[in-house]
Amino acid sequence: MSSTGASSSSPHPPPQPDHGPYLPTTAGMGGLPTRSVDDPITAVFLALFVLGAVSHMTILQVNLRRGKKFIISGLLFGFCMARITTCTMRLVWADHPTNINVGIAAQVFVSAGVLLLFIINLIFAQRLLRALHPGWAWARWLSLGFKLYYASIVLMLAALITCTVQSFFTLSINTRRIDRDVQLVGATYFTVAAFLPVIIILLAFILPKKSNVEKFGEGRFRTKVFVLLFSTIILTLGAAFRTGTAFVPRPQTNPAWYHSKACFYGFNFVIEIIVVALYAIIRVDKRFHIPNGSRGPGDYSSGGNVGQQNKSSFADRVLDEDQVFGREDGTFEFFEKRNGGVEINRSRVSASGPPPGSRQSGNH
């Protein structure tokens, strides 16, 4: 997050107003939004984030009606709503380019919204860690450490917003220096938070395992790992790019290539909409779902609430990859049709043998 705002092609910066908010003195990513260029692009992303919000809210409501809690879908909905607000603010800013207050709000929303995706990936990484190391990964000190880290992200965000807004309302060189130092620390802190799931996954596979993996959710375990690694890497790319540009400021009248609109949209909205769409398409609510009330070792493999009946939908009739390609141990699940519905025969057989109870040829 930076107090830098619009870039300008004028050889001399415009004069500062008599009172705050004051104009920024350094160039910012994306420059000053314009109607001809930014409005069409922003409108497209606005529509995409609206679609993402509808998708994840629908998934959340369907799961809640079935008694299945997956609050992460609500966080994804919240992120999409934050980005809808961001796009709206940029459209307003393009219509009122001289309104510094609108520009401040737009910049704050651009920098703050993505933190929800960082936290979601950390939650996924924690679930994978507990599945691989159900013994010590459920320890109270580790759970408390994750919660404190989430709280520190929120506190750092509050500090960045405060310093960003303050930098627009002061001309003091010393105050602006302090604000910039806090902004650089915060940007670095958030980049580490974006990359942290990769470190957690690597440690989870490197450290010796003392028990079997407690698999959870649907789909193959390695697919969960690949999905999380992919989203983490591209989110880290965006965070690292923003942090790198903050460490090499340029004058407002002489922006660099990394302040271009292509870099702004590419390293912000494009990356984020890829993650939002990916999590909706591959159904993270199924892959990363854990039984309600999981509190310790063994809860992931308990299979969820006993005796709960869920109404089937079209999505439930679509075979997942375990049912199509077989499980990692070479076994398959078979379906039987009873009472007009589809039921899973929980017994499994290997790919080399027939399904249990099936008739052999010649036996009548």
C-alpha beads as a LAMMPS data file, in Angstrom:
LAMMPS data file: protein, C-alpha beads

364 atoms
363 bonds

1 atom types
1 bond types

-500.0 500.0 xlo xhi
-500.0 500.0 ylo yhi
-500.0 500.0 zlo zhi

Masses

1 110.0

Atoms # bond

1 1 1 0.000 0.000 0.000
2 1 1 1.396 3.368 -0.900
3 1 1 0.426 6.972 -0.735
4 1 1 1.471 7.303 -4.332
5 1 1 -1.359 8.157 -6.601
6 1 1 -1.770 9.276 -10.173
7 1 1 1.046 9.642 -12.626
8 1 1 1.095 12.578 -14.955
9 1 1 2.719 13.385 -18.277
10 1 1 3.149 17.041 -17.335
11 1 1 6.848 18.073 -16.903
12 1 1 6.002 19.920 -13.705
13 1 1 3.856 18.621 -10.837
14 1 1 0.633 20.531 -10.191
15 1 1 0.654 22.957 -7.257
16 1 1 -0.398 21.627 -3.872
17 1 1 -3.733 22.817 -2.454
18 1 1 -3.811 25.055 0.606
19 1 1 -4.928 22.224 2.872
20 1 1 -5.153 18.437 2.872
21 1 1 -5.626 16.101 1.278
22 1 1 -2.507 16.922 -0.726
23 1 1 -1.457 15.565 -4.103
24 1 1 1.036 12.668 -4.104
25 1 1 4.589 13.390 -5.213
26 1 1 5.459 9.928 -6.485
27 1 1 3.964 7.786 -9.245
28 1 1 1.560 4.960 -8.436
29 1 1 0.664 1.731 -10.239
30 1 1 -2.004 2.298 -12.858
31 1 1 -1.685 6.044 -12.802
32 1 1 -4.742 8.246 -12.888
33 1 1 -7.770 6.293 -14.200
34 1 1 -9.370 7.651 -17.360
35 1 1 -12.775 7.089 -18.906
36 1 1 -11.468 5.965 -22.277
37 1 1 -9.060 3.317 -20.972
38 1 1 -9.936 2.359 -17.406
39 1 1 -13.722 2.424 -17.555
40 1 1 -14.108 -0.483 -20.040
41 1 1 -11.425 -2.592 -18.337
42 1 1 -12.752 -1.920 -14.852
43 1 1 -16.309 -2.660 -15.974
44 1 1 -15.230 -6.099 -17.211
45 1 1 -13.553 -6.932 -13.903
46 1 1 -16.559 -5.564 -12.033
47 1 1 -18.808 -8.015 -13.877
48 1 1 -16.391 -10.888 -13.229
49 1 1 -16.245 -10.178 -9.497
50 1 1 -20.042 -9.924 -9.371
51 1 1 -20.191 -13.375 -10.971
52 1 1 -17.655 -14.639 -8.442
53 1 1 -19.664 -13.218 -5.547
54 1 1 -22.861 -14.864 -6.802
55 1 1 -21.112 -18.212 -7.290
56 1 1 -19.502 -18.394 -3.860
57 1 1 -22.589 -17.112 -2.046
58 1 1 -24.692 -19.731 -3.827
59 1 1 -22.241 -22.440 -2.770
60 1 1 -22.317 -21.149 0.803
61 1 1 -26.120 -21.105 1.018
62 1 1 -26.510 -24.555 -0.527
63 1 1 -24.010 -26.020 1.938
64 1 1 -25.632 -24.308 4.909
65 1 1 -29.029 -25.731 3.978
66 1 1 -27.425 -29.164 4.055
67 1 1 -25.893 -28.532 7.460
68 1 1 -22.410 -28.292 5.992
69 1 1 -20.366 -25.360 7.262
70 1 1 -17.721 -24.014 4.918
71 1 1 -17.214 -20.430 6.018
72 1 1 -14.385 -19.945 3.529
73 1 1 -17.026 -19.568 0.816
74 1 1 -18.282 -16.589 2.824
75 1 1 -14.755 -15.150 2.911
76 1 1 -14.474 -15.545 -0.852
77 1 1 -17.823 -13.786 -1.211
78 1 1 -16.519 -11.007 1.049
79 1 1 -13.389 -10.642 -1.068
80 1 1 -15.473 -10.371 -4.248
81 1 1 -17.628 -7.704 -2.610
82 1 1 -14.490 -5.783 -1.624
83 1 1 -13.298 -5.932 -5.218
84 1 1 -16.706 -4.802 -6.465
85 1 1 -16.323 -1.771 -4.208
86 1 1 -12.778 -1.252 -5.512
87 1 1 -13.899 -1.292 -9.145
88 1 1 -16.768 1.053 -8.330
89 1 1 -14.386 3.492 -6.653
90 1 1 -12.069 3.440 -9.665
91 1 1 -14.995 4.178 -11.982
92 1 1 -15.965 7.106 -9.769
93 1 1 -12.347 8.253 -9.655
94 1 1 -12.169 8.204 -13.465
95 1 1 -15.221 10.490 -13.570
96 1 1 -13.797 12.781 -10.860
97 1 1 -9.998 12.718 -11.366
98 1 1 -9.429 15.802 -9.203
99 1 1 -11.189 14.340 -6.174
100 1 1 -8.274 13.199 -4.006
101 1 1 -10.532 11.637 -1.368
102 1 1 -11.966 9.219 -3.929
103 1 1 -8.445 8.366 -5.050
104 1 1 -7.401 7.598 -1.464
105 1 1 -10.380 5.293 -0.966
106 1 1 -9.692 3.503 -4.248
107 1 1 -6.058 2.864 -3.312
108 1 1 -6.945 1.597 0.156
109 1 1 -9.440 -0.913 -1.243
110 1 1 -6.972 -2.098 -3.893
111 1 1 -4.343 -2.929 -1.282
112 1 1 -6.573 -4.253 1.495
113 1 1 -8.921 -6.677 -0.264
114 1 1 -6.362 -9.284 -1.308
115 1 1 -5.485 -10.051 2.319
116 1 1 -8.602 -12.224 2.530
117 1 1 -7.117 -14.545 -0.109
118 1 1 -3.858 -14.748 1.857
119 1 1 -5.743 -15.779 4.995
120 1 1 -7.823 -18.350 3.084
121 1 1 -4.663 -19.998 1.736
122 1 1 -3.166 -20.066 5.226
123 1 1 -6.278 -21.856 6.482
124 1 1 -5.962 -24.409 3.675
125 1 1 -2.266 -24.883 4.494
126 1 1 -3.107 -25.450 8.158
127 1 1 -5.616 -28.155 7.209
128 1 1 -3.056 -29.925 5.037
129 1 1 -0.510 -29.704 7.840
130 1 1 -2.946 -31.257 10.324
131 1 1 -3.769 -34.018 7.860
132 1 1 -0.094 -34.903 7.366
133 1 1 0.880 -34.534 11.039
134 1 1 -2.278 -35.119 13.105
135 1 1 -0.208 -35.592 16.249
136 1 1 1.581 -32.298 16.878
137 1 1 -0.160 -30.112 14.240
138 1 1 -3.257 -30.011 16.478
139 1 1 -1.235 -28.719 19.424
140 1 1 -2.767 -25.764 21.208
141 1 1 0.353 -23.629 20.861
142 1 1 0.347 -24.044 17.066
143 1 1 -3.355 -23.247 16.742
144 1 1 -2.824 -20.177 18.901
145 1 1 0.130 -19.180 16.728
146 1 1 -2.023 -19.205 13.587
147 1 1 -4.715 -17.130 15.288
148 1 1 -2.163 -14.586 16.507
149 1 1 -0.707 -14.382 13.015
150 1 1 -4.143 -13.669 11.551
151 1 1 -4.606 -10.952 14.169
152 1 1 -1.210 -9.468 13.280
153 1 1 -2.251 -9.215 9.627
154 1 1 -5.343 -7.255 10.646
155 1 1 -3.285 -4.981 12.912
156 1 1 -0.718 -4.372 10.175
157 1 1 -3.526 -3.530 7.759
158 1 1 -4.902 -0.988 10.222
159 1 1 -1.437 0.577 10.552
160 1 1 -1.021 0.777 6.779
161 1 1 -4.412 2.372 6.240
162 1 1 -3.676 4.922 8.961
163 1 1 -0.267 5.819 7.510
164 1 1 -1.573 5.928 3.959
165 1 1 -4.373 8.333 4.816
166 1 1 -2.092 10.420 7.022
167 1 1 0.478 10.811 4.242
168 1 1 -2.146 12.593 2.155
169 1 1 -2.904 15.093 4.904
170 1 1 0.573 16.262 5.843
171 1 1 3.479 18.016 4.134
172 1 1 5.935 17.191 6.925
173 1 1 8.961 15.430 5.450
174 1 1 9.628 13.501 8.652
175 1 1 6.021 12.322 8.993
176 1 1 5.917 11.208 5.386
177 1 1 9.212 9.335 5.892
178 1 1 7.737 7.472 8.851
179 1 1 4.580 6.707 6.900
180 1 1 6.616 5.356 4.012
181 1 1 8.706 3.144 6.325
182 1 1 5.535 1.644 7.789
183 1 1 4.146 1.090 4.287
184 1 1 7.302 -0.729 3.175
185 1 1 7.306 -2.921 6.284
186 1 1 3.632 -3.718 5.788
187 1 1 4.050 -4.552 2.094
188 1 1 6.928 -6.906 2.925
189 1 1 4.922 -8.464 5.758
190 1 1 2.007 -9.175 3.434
191 1 1 4.307 -10.669 0.785
192 1 1 5.632 -13.096 3.388
193 1 1 2.038 -13.922 4.366
194 1 1 1.218 -14.649 0.725
195 1 1 4.184 -17.047 0.404
196 1 1 3.882 -18.692 3.820
197 1 1 1.599 -21.572 2.656
198 1 1 4.430 -22.820 0.425
199 1 1 6.774 -22.957 3.420
200 1 1 4.144 -24.751 5.506
201 1 1 3.551 -27.372 2.812
202 1 1 7.275 -27.971 2.290
203 1 1 7.830 -28.431 6.017
204 1 1 4.814 -30.734 6.231
205 1 1 6.317 -33.070 3.623
206 1 1 9.914 -32.800 4.840
207 1 1 9.282 -33.466 8.519
208 1 1 9.006 -37.182 9.371
209 1 1 5.460 -38.458 9.778
210 1 1 4.588 -40.532 12.838
211 1 1 1.135 -41.604 11.644
212 1 1 -0.903 -42.128 8.500
213 1 1 -2.285 -39.172 6.568
214 1 1 -5.768 -38.182 7.671
215 1 1 -7.418 -37.439 4.361
216 1 1 -10.337 -35.055 4.308
217 1 1 -12.761 -33.658 1.781
218 1 1 -13.211 -35.035 -1.722
219 1 1 -10.648 -35.633 -4.419
220 1 1 -7.047 -36.700 -4.268
221 1 1 -4.821 -35.302 -1.580
222 1 1 -2.074 -34.310 -4.002
223 1 1 -4.608 -32.320 -6.032
224 1 1 -5.324 -30.222 -2.943
225 1 1 -1.601 -29.587 -2.592
226 1 1 -1.177 -28.593 -6.249
227 1 1 -4.181 -26.252 -6.161
228 1 1 -2.906 -24.501 -3.042
229 1 1 0.633 -24.213 -4.402
230 1 1 -0.593 -22.721 -7.680
231 1 1 -2.811 -20.102 -6.068
232 1 1 -0.136 -19.252 -3.502
233 1 1 2.558 -18.762 -6.131
234 1 1 0.536 -16.417 -8.335
235 1 1 -0.714 -14.422 -5.327
236 1 1 2.878 -14.134 -4.109
237 1 1 3.893 -12.932 -7.569
238 1 1 1.388 -10.090 -7.346
239 1 1 2.338 -9.179 -3.783
240 1 1 6.067 -9.287 -4.539
241 1 1 5.614 -7.082 -7.607
242 1 1 3.694 -4.475 -5.624
243 1 1 6.295 -4.547 -2.866
244 1 1 9.163 -4.260 -5.325
245 1 1 7.656 -1.192 -6.981
246 1 1 7.185 0.415 -3.549
247 1 1 10.928 0.138 -2.863
248 1 1 11.854 1.964 -6.097
249 1 1 9.627 5.087 -6.222
250 1 1 9.616 7.404 -9.190
251 1 1 8.525 11.034 -9.438
252 1 1 4.923 11.643 -10.336
253 1 1 6.013 13.287 -13.588
254 1 1 8.306 10.397 -14.600
255 1 1 6.641 7.017 -13.936
256 1 1 8.399 3.762 -14.807
257 1 1 7.132 0.832 -16.871
258 1 1 5.985 -0.957 -13.733
259 1 1 3.545 1.882 -13.056
260 1 1 1.668 1.147 -16.285
261 1 1 -1.995 0.197 -16.397
262 1 1 -1.112 -3.221 -17.805
263 1 1 0.991 -4.002 -14.733
264 1 1 -1.697 -2.656 -12.407
265 1 1 -4.487 -4.816 -13.794
266 1 1 -2.267 -7.813 -14.529
267 1 1 -0.672 -8.105 -11.088
268 1 1 -3.856 -7.236 -9.212
269 1 1 -7.238 -8.035 -10.718
270 1 1 -6.164 -10.706 -13.238
271 1 1 -4.399 -12.815 -10.613
272 1 1 -7.223 -12.411 -8.132
273 1 1 -10.017 -13.341 -10.534
274 1 1 -8.050 -16.455 -11.542
275 1 1 -7.960 -17.567 -7.903
276 1 1 -11.645 -16.747 -7.339
277 1 1 -12.698 -18.646 -10.460
278 1 1 -10.388 -21.571 -9.702
279 1 1 -11.785 -22.024 -6.208
280 1 1 -15.339 -21.988 -7.553
281 1 1 -14.718 -24.343 -10.481
282 1 1 -12.780 -27.023 -8.600
283 1 1 -15.207 -26.712 -5.648
284 1 1 -12.847 -26.048 -2.739
285 1 1 -15.927 -26.356 -0.517
286 1 1 -15.765 -30.090 -1.242
287 1 1 -12.023 -30.622 -1.525
288 1 1 -11.017 -28.691 1.599
289 1 1 -14.097 -29.388 3.701
290 1 1 -13.522 -30.888 7.132
291 1 1 -16.162 -32.432 9.421
292 1 1 -18.068 -29.907 11.494
293 1 1 -16.616 -29.493 14.950
294 1 1 -13.149 -30.913 14.168
295 1 1 -10.991 -30.257 17.224
296 1 1 -8.241 -32.845 17.320
297 1 1 -6.493 -35.853 15.786
298 1 1 -8.861 -38.302 14.129
299 1 1 -11.626 -35.775 13.476
300 1 1 -10.707 -35.329 9.797
301 1 1 -11.190 -39.022 9.070
302 1 1 -14.377 -39.327 11.135
303 1 1 -16.541 -38.684 8.085
304 1 1 -18.518 -35.776 9.528
305 1 1 -21.836 -35.746 11.375
306 1 1 -23.350 -39.212 11.749
307 1 1 -26.922 -39.743 10.617
308 1 1 -27.137 -36.506 8.631
309 1 1 -29.058 -36.779 5.394
310 1 1 -28.351 -34.403 2.561
311 1 1 -30.579 -33.826 -0.399
312 1 1 -28.920 -34.708 -3.657
313 1 1 -28.478 -32.114 -6.347
314 1 1 -27.150 -32.113 -9.891
315 1 1 -23.652 -31.356 -8.584
316 1 1 -23.780 -34.490 -6.404
317 1 1 -24.501 -36.636 -9.462
318 1 1 -21.288 -35.549 -11.155
319 1 1 -18.534 -38.080 -10.457
320 1 1 -15.435 -36.740 -8.770
321 1 1 -11.941 -37.713 -9.870
322 1 1 -11.673 -40.578 -7.351
323 1 1 -14.791 -42.169 -8.783
324 1 1 -13.679 -41.710 -12.400
325 1 1 -9.940 -42.459 -12.214
326 1 1 -9.837 -44.480 -9.017
327 1 1 -8.412 -43.640 -5.632
328 1 1 -4.711 -43.375 -4.911
329 1 1 -4.716 -46.944 -3.532
330 1 1 -6.059 -48.283 -6.871
331 1 1 -9.640 -48.832 -5.716
332 1 1 -12.964 -47.613 -7.085
333 1 1 -16.381 -46.698 -5.703
334 1 1 -19.475 -48.222 -7.317
335 1 1 -22.980 -46.821 -7.570
336 1 1 -26.306 -48.522 -7.126
337 1 1 -29.716 -47.147 -8.037
338 1 1 -32.252 -47.586 -5.271
339 1 1 -35.668 -46.033 -4.767
340 1 1 -35.193 -43.771 -7.749
341 1 1 -32.003 -42.222 -6.348
342 1 1 -28.294 -42.781 -6.669
343 1 1 -26.477 -44.322 -3.732
344 1 1 -22.812 -45.076 -3.288
345 1 1 -21.884 -48.655 -2.547
346 1 1 -19.260 -47.981 0.091
347 1 1 -17.413 -51.244 -0.562
348 1 1 -14.439 -50.805 -2.836
349 1 1 -12.480 -53.169 -5.083
350 1 1 -9.209 -52.887 -6.896
351 1 1 -8.987 -52.168 -10.595
352 1 1 -8.046 -55.788 -11.267
353 1 1 -11.134 -57.316 -9.640
354 1 1 -14.913 -57.171 -10.214
355 1 1 -17.225 -55.166 -7.982
356 1 1 -18.416 -56.954 -4.873
357 1 1 -21.603 -58.894 -5.320
358 1 1 -21.419 -58.847 -9.090
359 1 1 -22.355 -61.995 -10.958
360 1 1 -19.658 -63.946 -12.687
361 1 1 -20.271 -65.014 -16.241
362 1 1 -21.771 -68.450 -16.474
363 1 1 -23.326 -68.498 -13.008
364 1 1 -27.120 -68.399 -13.206

Bonds

1 1 1 2
2 1 2 3
3 1 3 4
4 1 4 5
5 1 5 6
6 1 6 7
7 1 7 8
8 1 8 9
9 1 9 10
10 1 10 11
11 1 11 12
12 1 12 13
13 1 13 14
14 1 14 15
15 1 15 16
16 1 16 17
17 1 17 18
18 1 18 19
19 1 19 20
20 1 20 21
21 1 21 22
22 1 22 23
23 1 23 24
24 1 24 25
25 1 25 26
26 1 26 27
27 1 27 28
28 1 28 29
29 1 29 30
30 1 30 31
31 1 31 32
32 1 32 33
33 1 33 34
34 1 34 35
35 1 35 36
36 1 36 37
37 1 37 38
38 1 38 39
39 1 39 40
40 1 40 41
41 1 41 42
42 1 42 43
43 1 43 44
44 1 44 45
45 1 45 46
46 1 46 47
47 1 47 48
48 1 48 49
49 1 49 50
50 1 50 51
51 1 51 52
52 1 52 53
53 1 53 54
54 1 54 55
55 1 55 56
56 1 56 57
57 1 57 58
58 1 58 59
59 1 59 60
60 1 60 61
61 1 61 62
62 1 62 63
63 1 63 64
64 1 64 65
65 1 65 66
66 1 66 67
67 1 67 68
68 1 68 69
69 1 69 70
70 1 70 71
71 1 71 72
72 1 72 73
73 1 73 74
74 1 74 75
75 1 75 76
76 1 76 77
77 1 77 78
78 1 78 79
79 1 79 80
80 1 80 81
81 1 81 82
82 1 82 83
83 1 83 84
84 1 84 85
85 1 85 86
86 1 86 87
87 1 87 88
88 1 88 89
89 1 89 90
90 1 90 91
91 1 91 92
92 1 92 93
93 1 93 94
94 1 94 95
95 1 95 96
96 1 96 97
97 1 97 98
98 1 98 99
99 1 99 100
100 1 100 101
101 1 101 102
102 1 102 103
103 1 103 104
104 1 104 105
105 1 105 106
106 1 106 107
107 1 107 108
108 1 108 109
109 1 109 110
110 1 110 111
111 1 111 112
112 1 112 113
113 1 113 114
114 1 114 115
115 1 115 116
116 1 116 117
117 1 117 118
118 1 118 119
119 1 119 120
120 1 120 121
121 1 121 122
122 1 122 123
123 1 123 124
124 1 124 125
125 1 125 126
126 1 126 127
127 1 127 128
128 1 128 129
129 1 129 130
130 1 130 131
131 1 131 132
132 1 132 133
133 1 133 134
134 1 134 135
135 1 135 136
136 1 136 137
137 1 137 138
138 1 138 139
139 1 139 140
140 1 140 141
141 1 141 142
142 1 142 143
143 1 143 144
144 1 144 145
145 1 145 146
146 1 146 147
147 1 147 148
148 1 148 149
149 1 149 150
150 1 150 151
151 1 151 152
152 1 152 153
153 1 153 154
154 1 154 155
155 1 155 156
156 1 156 157
157 1 157 158
158 1 158 159
159 1 159 160
160 1 160 161
161 1 161 162
162 1 162 163
163 1 163 164
164 1 164 165
165 1 165 166
166 1 166 167
167 1 167 168
168 1 168 169
169 1 169 170
170 1 170 171
171 1 171 172
172 1 172 173
173 1 173 174
174 1 174 175
175 1 175 176
176 1 176 177
177 1 177 178
178 1 178 179
179 1 179 180
180 1 180 181
181 1 181 182
182 1 182 183
183 1 183 184
184 1 184 185
185 1 185 186
186 1 186 187
187 1 187 188
188 1 188 189
189 1 189 190
190 1 190 191
191 1 191 192
192 1 192 193
193 1 193 194
194 1 194 195
195 1 195 196
196 1 196 197
197 1 197 198
198 1 198 199
199 1 199 200
200 1 200 201
201 1 201 202
202 1 202 203
203 1 203 204
204 1 204 205
205 1 205 206
206 1 206 207
207 1 207 208
208 1 208 209
209 1 209 210
210 1 210 211
211 1 211 212
212 1 212 213
213 1 213 214
214 1 214 215
215 1 215 216
216 1 216 217
217 1 217 218
218 1 218 219
219 1 219 220
220 1 220 221
221 1 221 222
222 1 222 223
223 1 223 224
224 1 224 225
225 1 225 226
226 1 226 227
227 1 227 228
228 1 228 229
229 1 229 230
230 1 230 231
231 1 231 232
232 1 232 233
233 1 233 234
234 1 234 235
235 1 235 236
236 1 236 237
237 1 237 238
238 1 238 239
239 1 239 240
240 1 240 241
241 1 241 242
242 1 242 243
243 1 243 244
244 1 244 245
245 1 245 246
246 1 246 247
247 1 247 248
248 1 248 249
249 1 249 250
250 1 250 251
251 1 251 252
252 1 252 253
253 1 253 254
254 1 254 255
255 1 255 256
256 1 256 257
257 1 257 258
258 1 258 259
259 1 259 260
260 1 260 261
261 1 261 262
262 1 262 263
263 1 263 264
264 1 264 265
265 1 265 266
266 1 266 267
267 1 267 268
268 1 268 269
269 1 269 270
270 1 270 271
271 1 271 272
272 1 272 273
273 1 273 274
274 1 274 275
275 1 275 276
276 1 276 277
277 1 277 278
278 1 278 279
279 1 279 280
280 1 280 281
281 1 281 282
282 1 282 283
283 1 283 284
284 1 284 285
285 1 285 286
286 1 286 287
287 1 287 288
288 1 288 289
289 1 289 290
290 1 290 291
291 1 291 292
292 1 292 293
293 1 293 294
294 1 294 295
295 1 295 296
296 1 296 297
297 1 297 298
298 1 298 299
299 1 299 300
300 1 300 301
301 1 301 302
302 1 302 303
303 1 303 304
304 1 304 305
305 1 305 306
306 1 306 307
307 1 307 308
308 1 308 309
309 1 309 310
310 1 310 311
311 1 311 312
312 1 312 313
313 1 313 314
314 1 314 315
315 1 315 316
316 1 316 317
317 1 317 318
318 1 318 319
319 1 319 320
320 1 320 321
321 1 321 322
322 1 322 323
323 1 323 324
324 1 324 325
325 1 325 326
326 1 326 327
327 1 327 328
328 1 328 329
329 1 329 330
330 1 330 331
331 1 331 332
332 1 332 333
333 1 333 334
334 1 334 335
335 1 335 336
336 1 336 337
337 1 337 338
338 1 338 339
339 1 339 340
340 1 340 341
341 1 341 342
342 1 342 343
343 1 343 344
344 1 344 345
345 1 345 346
346 1 346 347
347 1 347 348
348 1 348 349
349 1 349 350
350 1 350 351
351 1 351 352
352 1 352 353
353 1 353 354
354 1 354 355
355 1 355 356
356 1 356 357
357 1 357 358
358 1 358 359
359 1 359 360
360 1 360 361
361 1 361 362
362 1 362 363
363 1 363 364
